[in-house]
Amino acid sequence: MNSIPLEFYIILSGILFTIGALGVVLRRNAIIIFMSIEIMLNSVNLSFVAFSRYLADPAGQIFVFFVMAVAAAESAVGLAIIIALFKKKETVYVDEVNSLKH
């Protein structure tokens, strides 16, 4: 059986994590930042699954379920916060939302 080497998965995971980190640092839209964090979580999941398969240990795949549960909870809370900020400030740009300063 011709298998894809572990290095390819790790390189792809690193690229996805870098894209997510750049999205968090460079973008000012709260929804884009939120999506970038999700990309970072998915890149970590890819690493967990790749190492789990490479080492023939199901612990990595079990960790993926925990990360997915945390991501689902984060999605619900994060979207609720974004909606609340939009209702109060009528914008989703984090530069214009300074309600935590006062």
C-alpha distances in whole Angstrom, upper triangle without the diagonal:
4,6,10,12,15,17,17,17,20,22,22,23,26,27,27,29,31,32,33,35,37,38,39,41,42,43,46,45,45,42,40,40,39,36,35,35,33,30,31,30,27,26,26,24,21,22,22,19,17,18,18,14,14,17,16,20,21,24,23,22,25,27,26,28,31,30,30,33,35,34,35,39,39,39,41,44,43,44,47,48,47,49,52,52,52,55,57,57,55,53,49,50,50,52,55,54,56,57,56,59,62
4,7,9,13,15,14,15,18,19,19,21,23,24,25,27,29,29,31,33,34,35,37,39,39,40,43,43,42,40,38,38,37,34,33,33,31,28,29,28,25,24,24,23,20,20,21,18,16,17,18,14,14,17,17,20,21,24,22,22,26,27,25,28,30,30,29,33,34,33,35,38,38,37,40,43,42,42,46,46,46,48,51,51,51,53,55,55,53,51,47,47,47,50,52,52,54,55,54,56,60
4,6,9,12,11,11,14,16,16,17,20,21,21,23,25,26,27,29,31,32,34,35,36,37,40,40,39,37,35,35,34,31,30,30,28,25,25,25,22,20,21,19,16,16,17,14,12,14,15,11,10,14,14,17,18,21,19,19,22,23,22,24,27,26,26,29,31,30,31,35,34,34,37,39,38,39,42,43,42,45,47,47,47,50,52,52,50,48,44,44,44,46,49,49,51,52,51,53,56
4,7,8,7,8,11,12,12,14,16,17,18,20,22,23,24,26,27,28,30,32,33,34,37,36,36,34,31,31,31,28,26,27,25,22,22,22,19,17,18,17,14,14,16,13,10,12,14,11,10,14,15,18,19,21,18,18,22,22,20,23,26,24,24,28,29,28,30,33,32,32,35,37,36,37,40,41,40,42,45,45,45,48,49,49,48,45,41,41,41,43,46,46,48,49,48,50,53
4,5,6,7,9,10,12,13,15,16,18,19,21,22,24,25,27,28,30,31,32,33,37,37,36,34,32,31,31,28,26,27,25,22,22,22,19,17,17,17,14,13,15,13,9,11,13,11,9,12,14,17,18,20,17,18,22,21,20,24,26,24,25,28,29,28,30,33,32,32,36,37,36,37,40,41,40,43,45,45,45,48,50,49,48,45,41,41,40,43,46,45,47,49,47,49,52
4,5,5,6,9,10,11,12,14,16,17,18,20,21,22,24,26,27,29,30,31,35,35,34,32,30,29,29,26,24,24,23,20,19,19,17,14,14,14,11,9,11,10,7,7,10,9,7,10,12,14,16,17,14,15,19,18,17,21,22,21,22,25,26,25,28,30,29,30,33,34,33,35,38,38,38,40,43,42,43,46,47,46,46,43,39,39,38,40,43,43,44,46,44,46,49
4,5,5,6,9,10,10,12,14,15,16,18,20,21,22,24,26,27,28,30,33,33,33,31,29,28,28,26,23,23,22,19,18,19,17,14,14,15,12,10,13,13,9,10,13,13,10,13,16,18,19,20,17,18,21,20,19,23,24,22,23,27,27,26,29,31,30,30,34,35,33,35,38,38,37,40,42,42,42,45,47,45,45,42,38,37,37,39,42,41,43,45,43,45,48
4,5,5,6,8,10,11,12,14,15,17,18,20,21,23,24,26,27,28,31,31,31,30,27,26,26,24,21,22,21,18,17,18,16,13,14,15,11,10,14,13,10,12,15,13,12,16,17,19,20,21,17,18,22,21,19,23,24,22,23,26,26,25,27,30,29,29,32,34,32,33,37,37,36,38,41,40,40,44,45,44,43,40,36,36,35,37,40,40,42,44,42,44,48
4,5,5,6,9,10,11,12,14,15,16,18,20,21,23,24,25,26,30,29,29,27,25,24,24,21,19,19,18,15,14,15,12,9,11,11,7,7,10,9,6,9,12,11,11,14,15,17,17,18,14,15,18,17,15,19,20,18,19,23,23,21,24,26,25,25,29,30,29,30,33,34,33,35,38,37,38,41,42,42,41,38,34,34,33,36,38,38,40,41,40,42,45
4,5,5,6,9,10,10,12,14,15,16,18,20,21,22,24,25,28,29,28,27,24,23,23,21,18,18,18,15,13,14,12,9,10,11,8,6,10,10,8,9,12,13,11,14,16,17,18,18,14,16,19,17,16,19,20,18,19,23,22,21,24,26,25,25,29,30,28,30,33,33,32,35,37,37,37,41,42,41,40,37,33,33,32,34,37,37,38,40,38,40,43
4,5,5,6,9,10,10,12,14,15,16,18,20,21,22,24,27,28,27,26,23,22,23,21,18,18,18,15,14,15,14,10,12,13,10,9,13,14,11,13,16,16,15,18,20,21,21,21,18,19,22,20,19,22,23,20,21,25,24,22,26,28,26,26,30,31,29,30,34,33,32,35,38,37,37,40,41,40,40,36,33,32,31,33,36,36,38,39,38,40,43
4,5,5,6,9,10,11,12,14,15,17,19,20,21,22,25,25,25,24,21,20,20,18,15,16,15,12,12,13,11,8,11,12,9,9,13,13,11,13,16,16,16,18,20,21,21,21,17,18,21,19,17,20,21,19,19,23,22,20,23,26,24,24,27,29,26,28,31,31,30,32,35,34,34,38,39,38,37,34,30,30,29,31,34,34,36,38,37,38,42
4,5,5,6,9,10,11,12,14,15,17,18,20,21,24,24,23,22,19,18,18,16,14,14,13,10,9,10,8,5,7,9,6,6,10,11,10,12,14,15,15,17,19,19,19,18,15,15,18,16,14,17,18,15,16,20,19,17,20,23,21,21,25,26,24,25,29,28,27,30,33,32,32,36,37,36,35,32,28,28,27,30,33,32,34,35,34,36,39
4,5,5,6,9,10,10,12,14,15,16,18,19,23,23,23,22,19,18,19,17,14,14,14,11,9,11,11,7,9,11,10,9,12,14,13,14,17,18,17,19,22,22,22,21,17,18,21,18,17,20,21,17,19,22,21,19,22,24,22,23,26,27,24,26,29,29,28,31,33,32,33,36,37,36,35,32,28,27,26,28,31,31,33,35,33,35,38
4,5,5,6,9,10,11,12,14,15,16,18,21,22,22,21,17,17,18,15,12,14,14,10,10,13,12,8,11,13,11,12,15,16,15,17,20,20,20,22,24,25,24,24,20,21,23,21,19,22,23,19,20,23,22,20,23,25,23,23,26,27,24,26,29,29,27,30,32,31,31,35,36,34,34,30,27,26,25,27,30,30,32,34,33,34,38
4,5,5,6,9,10,11,12,14,15,16,19,19,19,18,15,14,15,12,9,11,10,7,7,9,8,6,9,11,10,11,14,15,14,16,19,20,20,22,24,24,23,22,19,19,21,19,16,19,20,16,17,20,19,16,19,22,19,19,23,23,21,22,26,25,24,27,29,28,28,32,33,32,31,28,24,23,23,25,28,28,30,32,31,33,36
4,5,5,6,9,10,11,12,14,15,18,19,18,17,15,13,14,12,9,9,10,7,5,8,8,6,8,11,10,10,13,15,15,16,19,20,20,22,24,23,23,21,18,19,21,18,16,19,19,15,16,19,17,15,19,20,18,18,22,22,20,21,25,24,23,26,28,27,28,31,32,31,30,27,23,22,22,24,27,26,28,30,28,30,34
4,5,5,6,8,10,10,12,14,17,18,18,18,15,13,15,13,10,11,12,9,8,11,12,9,11,14,14,14,17,19,18,19,22,23,23,25,27,27,26,25,21,22,24,21,20,23,22,19,20,23,21,18,22,23,20,21,24,24,21,23,26,25,24,27,29,27,28,32,32,31,30,27,23,22,21,22,26,26,27,30,28,30,33
4,6,5,6,9,10,10,11,15,15,16,15,12,11,13,11,8,10,11,8,8,12,12,10,13,15,14,15,18,20,19,21,24,25,25,27,29,28,28,27,23,23,25,22,20,23,23,19,19,22,21,18,21,23,20,19,23,23,20,21,25,24,22,25,27,26,26,29,30,28,28,24,21,20,19,21,24,24,26,29,28,29,33
4,5,5,6,9,10,10,13,14,13,13,10,8,9,8,4,6,8,5,5,9,10,9,11,14,14,15,17,19,19,21,23,24,25,27,28,28,26,25,21,22,23,20,18,20,20,16,17,19,17,14,17,19,16,16,19,19,16,18,21,20,19,22,24,23,23,27,27,26,26,22,18,18,17,19,22,22,24,26,25,27,30
4,5,5,6,8,10,13,14,14,14,11,9,11,11,7,7,10,9,7,11,12,11,12,15,16,16,18,21,21,22,24,26,26,28,30,29,28,26,23,24,25,21,20,22,21,18,19,21,19,16,19,20,17,17,21,20,17,19,22,21,19,23,25,23,24,27,28,26,26,23,19,18,16,18,21,21,22,25,23,25,28
4,5,5,6,8,11,13,14,14,11,9,12,12,8,10,13,11,10,14,15,14,16,19,19,19,22,24,23,25,27,29,29,31,33,32,31,30,26,27,28,25,23,26,25,21,22,24,22,19,22,23,20,20,23,23,19,21,24,22,20,24,25,23,24,27,28,26,25,22,18,16,16,17,20,21,22,25,24,25,29
4,6,5,5,9,10,10,10,7,6,9,8,5,8,11,9,10,13,14,14,16,18,19,20,22,24,24,26,28,29,30,32,33,32,31,30,26,27,28,25,23,24,24,20,20,23,20,17,20,21,17,17,20,20,16,17,21,19,17,20,22,20,20,24,25,23,22,18,15,13,13,15,18,18,20,23,22,24,27
4,6,6,8,9,9,10,8,5,8,9,6,7,10,10,10,13,15,14,16,18,19,20,22,24,25,26,28,30,31,32,34,32,31,29,26,26,27,24,22,24,23,19,20,21,19,16,19,19,15,16,19,18,14,16,19,17,15,19,20,18,19,23,23,21,21,18,14,12,11,13,16,16,18,20,19,20,24
4,6,8,11,11,13,11,8,11,12,10,11,14,14,13,16,18,17,18,21,22,22,24,27,27,28,30,32,32,34,36,35,34,32,28,29,30,27,25,27,26,22,23,25,22,20,22,23,19,19,22,21,17,19,22,19,18,21,22,20,21,24,24,22,22,19,16,13,12,12,16,16,17,20,19,20,24
4,7,9,11,13,10,9,13,13,10,13,16,15,15,18,19,19,21,23,24,24,27,29,29,30,32,34,34,36,38,37,36,34,31,31,33,29,27,29,28,25,25,27,24,22,24,25,21,21,24,23,19,20,23,21,18,22,23,20,20,24,24,22,21,18,15,12,11,12,15,16,18,21,21,21,25
4,6,8,9,7,6,10,11,9,12,14,14,15,18,19,19,21,23,24,25,27,29,30,31,33,35,35,37,39,38,36,35,31,31,32,29,27,29,28,24,24,26,23,20,22,23,19,18,21,20,16,17,20,18,15,18,20,17,17,21,21,18,18,14,11,9,9,10,13,14,16,19,19,20,24
4,6,9,8,7,10,12,11,13,16,16,17,20,21,22,23,26,27,28,30,31,32,34,35,37,38,40,41,40,38,36,33,33,34,31,29,30,29,25,25,26,24,21,23,23,19,18,20,19,15,16,18,16,13,16,17,14,14,18,18,15,15,11,8,5,6,7,9,10,13,16,16,17,20
4,6,5,6,9,10,11,13,14,15,17,19,20,21,23,25,26,28,29,31,32,34,35,37,38,39,41,39,37,36,33,32,33,30,28,28,27,24,23,25,22,19,20,21,17,16,18,17,13,13,15,13,10,13,15,12,11,15,16,13,13,9,6,4,6,9,10,11,14,16,17,19,21
4,6,5,6,9,10,11,13,14,15,17,19,20,21,23,25,26,27,29,31,32,33,35,36,38,39,37,35,33,30,30,30,27,25,26,25,21,21,21,19,16,17,17,14,12,14,13,9,10,12,10,7,10,12,10,10,14,14,13,12,9,5,6,6,10,11,10,13,14,15,17,20
4,5,5,6,9,10,11,12,14,15,17,19,20,21,23,25,26,27,29,31,32,33,35,36,37,36,33,32,29,28,28,26,23,24,23,20,19,20,18,15,15,16,13,11,13,13,9,8,11,11,8,10,13,12,11,14,16,15,14,11,7,9,10,13,14,13,17,18,18,21,23
4,5,5,6,9,10,10,12,14,15,16,19,20,21,23,25,26,27,29,30,32,33,35,36,35,33,31,28,27,28,26,23,24,23,20,19,21,19,15,17,18,15,13,15,16,12,12,15,14,11,14,16,15,14,18,19,18,16,13,10,10,11,13,15,15,18,20,20,22,25
4,5,5,6,9,10,11,13,14,15,17,19,20,22,23,25,26,28,29,31,32,33,35,33,31,30,26,26,27,24,22,23,22,18,18,19,17,14,16,16,13,12,15,14,11,11,15,13,11,14,16,14,15,18,19,18,17,14,10,10,9,12,15,14,17,18,18,20,23
4,5,5,7,9,10,11,13,15,16,17,19,21,22,23,25,26,27,29,31,32,33,31,29,27,24,24,24,21,19,20,19,16,15,16,14,11,12,13,9,8,11,11,7,8,12,11,9,12,15,14,14,18,19,18,18,15,11,12,11,15,17,15,18,19,18,21,24
4,5,5,6,9,10,11,12,14,15,17,19,20,21,23,25,26,27,29,30,31,30,28,26,23,22,23,21,18,19,19,15,14,16,15,11,12,14,11,9,13,14,10,11,14,14,12,15,18,17,17,20,22,21,20,17,13,14,14,17,19,19,21,22,22,25,28
4,5,5,6,9,10,11,13,14,15,17,19,20,21,23,24,26,27,29,30,29,27,26,22,22,23,20,18,20,19,15,15,17,15,12,15,16,13,12,16,16,13,14,17,16,15,18,20,19,19,23,24,22,22,19,15,15,14,17,20,19,21,23,22,25,28
4,5,5,6,9,10,11,13,14,16,17,19,20,22,23,25,26,27,28,27,25,23,20,20,21,18,16,17,16,12,13,14,12,9,12,13,10,10,14,13,11,13,16,15,14,17,19,18,19,23,24,23,23,20,16,16,15,18,20,19,21,22,21,24,27
4,5,5,6,9,10,10,12,14,15,17,18,20,21,23,24,26,26,25,23,22,18,18,18,16,13,14,14,11,10,12,11,7,10,12,9,9,12,13,11,12,16,16,15,18,20,20,20,23,25,24,24,21,17,18,18,21,23,22,24,25,24,27,30
4,5,5,6,9,10,10,13,14,15,16,19,20,21,22,24,25,24,23,22,18,18,19,17,14,16,16,12,12,15,14,10,13,15,13,12,16,17,15,16,19,19,18,21,23,23,23,26,28,27,26,23,19,20,19,22,24,24,26,27,26,29,32
4,5,5,6,9,10,11,13,15,15,17,18,20,21,23,24,23,22,20,17,17,18,15,13,15,15,11,12,15,13,11,14,16,13,13,17,18,15,17,20,20,19,22,24,24,24,28,29,28,28,25,21,21,20,22,25,24,26,27,26,28,31
4,5,5,6,9,10,11,13,14,16,16,19,20,21,22,21,19,17,14,14,15,12,10,12,11,7,8,11,10,7,11,13,11,12,15,16,14,16,19,19,19,22,24,24,25,28,29,29,28,26,22,22,21,24,27,25,27,28,26,29,32
4,5,5,6,9,10,10,12,14,15,16,18,20,21,19,18,17,13,13,14,12,9,11,12,9,9,12,12,9,12,15,13,13,17,18,17,18,21,22,21,24,26,26,27,29,31,31,30,27,24,24,24,27,29,28,30,31,29,32,35
4,5,5,6,9,10,11,12,14,16,16,18,20,19,18,17,13,13,16,13,11,14,14,11,12,15,15,12,16,18,16,16,20,21,19,21,24,24,24,26,29,28,29,32,33,32,32,29,25,25,25,27,30,29,31,32,31,33,36
4,5,5,6,9,10,11,12,14,15,16,18,17,16,14,10,11,13,10,8,12,12,9,11,14,13,12,15,17,16,17,20,21,19,22,24,24,24,27,29,29,30,33,34,33,33,31,27,27,26,28,31,30,31,32,30,33,36
4,5,5,6,9,10,10,12,14,15,16,15,13,12,8,8,10,8,5,9,10,7,8,12,12,11,14,16,15,16,19,21,20,22,24,25,25,27,30,30,31,33,35,35,34,32,28,28,28,31,33,32,33,34,32,35,38
4,5,5,6,9,10,11,12,14,15,15,14,13,10,10,12,11,9,12,13,11,12,15,16,14,17,19,19,19,22,24,23,24,27,28,27,30,32,32,33,36,37,37,36,33,30,30,29,32,35,34,35,36,35,37,41
4,5,5,6,8,10,10,12,14,13,13,12,9,10,13,11,10,13,14,12,14,17,17,16,19,21,20,21,24,25,24,26,29,29,29,32,34,34,35,38,39,38,38,35,31,31,30,33,36,35,36,37,35,38,41
4,6,5,6,9,10,11,12,10,10,9,5,6,9,7,7,10,11,10,12,15,15,15,18,20,19,21,24,25,24,26,29,29,29,32,34,34,35,38,39,39,39,36,33,33,32,35,37,36,37,38,36,38,41
4,6,5,6,8,10,10,10,9,9,6,5,9,9,7,11,13,12,13,16,17,16,19,21,21,22,25,26,26,27,30,31,31,33,35,36,37,39,41,41,40,38,34,34,34,37,39,38,39,40,38,41,44
4,5,5,6,9,10,10,11,11,8,9,13,12,11,14,16,15,16,19,20,19,22,24,24,25,28,29,28,30,33,33,33,36,38,38,39,42,43,43,42,39,36,36,35,38,40,39,41,42,40,43,46
4,5,5,6,8,8,9,10,7,9,12,11,12,15,16,15,17,20,20,20,23,25,25,26,29,30,29,31,34,35,35,37,39,39,40,43,44,44,44,41,37,37,36,39,42,41,42,43,41,43,46
4,6,5,6,5,6,7,5,6,9,10,10,13,15,15,16,19,20,20,22,24,25,26,28,30,30,31,34,35,35,37,39,40,41,43,45,45,45,42,38,39,38,40,43,42,43,44,42,44,47
4,6,5,7,8,10,8,9,12,13,13,15,17,17,18,21,22,22,24,27,27,28,30,32,32,33,36,37,37,39,42,42,43,45,47,47,46,44,40,40,40,43,45,44,45,46,44,47,50
4,6,8,10,12,10,12,15,15,15,18,20,20,21,24,25,25,27,29,29,30,33,34,34,36,38,39,39,41,44,44,45,47,49,49,48,45,42,42,41,43,46,45,47,47,46,48,51
4,5,9,10,9,11,14,14,15,18,19,20,21,24,25,25,27,29,30,31,34,35,35,37,39,40,40,43,44,45,46,48,50,50,49,47,43,43,42,45,47,46,47,48,46,48,51
4,7,9,9,10,13,14,15,17,19,20,21,23,25,25,27,29,30,31,33,35,35,37,39,40,40,43,45,45,46,49,50,50,50,48,44,44,43,46,49,47,49,49,47,50,52
4,6,7,8,10,11,13,15,16,17,19,21,22,23,25,27,27,29,31,32,33,35,37,38,38,41,42,43,44,47,48,48,48,46,42,43,42,44,47,45,46,47,45,47,50
4,5,5,6,9,10,11,13,15,16,17,19,20,22,24,25,26,28,30,30,32,34,35,36,38,40,41,42,44,45,46,46,44,40,41,40,43,45,43,45,45,43,46,48
4,5,5,6,9,10,11,12,14,16,17,18,20,22,23,24,26,27,28,30,32,33,34,36,38,38,40,42,43,44,44,42,38,39,38,41,43,41,42,42,40,43,45
4,5,5,6,9,10,10,12,14,15,16,18,20,21,22,25,26,26,28,30,31,32,34,36,36,38,40,41,41,42,39,35,36,35,38,40,38,40,40,38,41,43
4,5,5,7,9,10,11,13,15,15,17,19,20,21,23,25,25,27,29,30,31,33,35,36,37,39,40,41,41,38,35,36,35,38,40,38,40,40,38,41,44
4,5,5,7,9,10,11,13,14,16,17,19,20,22,23,24,26,28,29,30,32,34,35,36,38,40,40,40,38,35,36,35,38,40,38,39,39,37,40,43
4,5,5,6,9,10,11,12,14,16,16,18,20,21,22,24,26,27,28,30,31,32,34,36,37,38,38,36,32,33,32,35,37,35,36,36,34,37,39
4,5,5,6,9,10,10,12,14,15,16,18,20,20,22,24,25,26,28,30,31,32,34,35,36,36,34,30,31,30,33,35,33,35,35,33,36,39
4,5,5,6,9,10,10,12,14,15,17,19,19,21,23,24,25,27,29,30,31,33,35,35,35,34,30,31,31,34,36,34,35,35,33,37,39
4,5,5,6,9,10,11,12,14,16,17,18,20,21,22,24,26,27,28,30,32,33,34,34,32,29,30,29,32,34,32,33,33,31,34,36
4,5,5,6,9,10,10,12,14,15,16,18,20,20,22,24,25,26,28,30,31,31,32,30,26,27,26,29,31,29,30,30,29,32,34
4,5,5,6,9,10,10,12,14,15,16,18,20,20,22,24,25,26,28,30,31,30,29,25,27,26,29,31,29,31,30,29,32,35
4,5,5,6,9,10,11,13,14,15,17,18,20,21,23,24,26,27,29,30,30,29,25,27,26,30,31,29,30,30,28,32,34
4,5,5,6,8,10,11,12,14,15,16,18,20,21,22,24,26,27,28,28,26,23,25,23,27,28,26,27,27,25,28,30
4,5,5,6,9,10,10,12,14,15,16,18,20,20,22,24,25,26,26,24,21,22,21,25,26,24,26,26,24,28,30
4,5,5,6,9,10,11,12,14,15,17,18,20,21,23,25,26,25,24,21,23,22,26,27,25,27,26,25,29,31
4,5,5,6,8,10,11,12,14,16,17,18,20,21,23,24,24,23,20,22,21,25,26,23,25,24,23,26,28
4,5,5,6,8,10,10,12,14,15,16,18,20,21,22,22,21,17,19,18,22,23,20,22,21,20,23,26
4,6,5,6,8,10,10,12,14,15,16,18,20,21,20,19,16,18,18,21,22,20,22,22,21,25,27
4,6,5,6,9,10,11,12,14,15,17,19,20,20,19,16,19,19,23,23,20,22,21,21,25,26
4,6,5,6,9,10,11,12,14,15,17,18,19,18,15,18,17,20,21,18,19,18,18,21,23
4,5,5,6,9,10,11,12,14,15,16,17,15,12,14,13,17,18,15,17,17,16,20,22
4,5,5,6,8,10,10,12,14,15,15,14,11,14,14,18,18,16,18,17,18,21,23
4,5,5,6,9,10,11,12,14,14,14,12,15,15,19,18,15,18,16,17,20,21
4,5,5,6,9,10,11,12,13,12,10,13,12,16,15,12,14,13,13,17,18
4,5,5,6,9,10,10,10,9,7,10,10,14,13,11,14,13,14,17,19
4,5,5,6,9,10,9,10,9,12,13,16,15,13,16,15,16,19,20
4,5,5,6,9,9,10,10,13,13,16,14,12,14,12,14,17,17
4,5,5,6,7,7,7,10,10,12,11,8,10,9,11,14,15
4,5,5,4,5,6,9,11,13,11,9,12,12,14,17,18
4,6,5,8,10,13,14,16,13,12,14,13,16,18,18
4,6,8,10,13,13,15,12,9,11,10,13,15,15
4,5,8,10,10,11,8,7,9,9,12,14,14
4,7,9,11,13,10,9,13,13,16,18,18
4,6,8,10,7,8,11,12,15,17,18
4,6,9,8,8,12,13,15,17,19
4,6,6,7,10,12,14,15,18
4,5,5,8,10,11,12,15
4,6,7,11,12,12,15
4,6,9,11,12,14
4,6,8,9,11
4,5,6,8
4,6,6
4,6
4
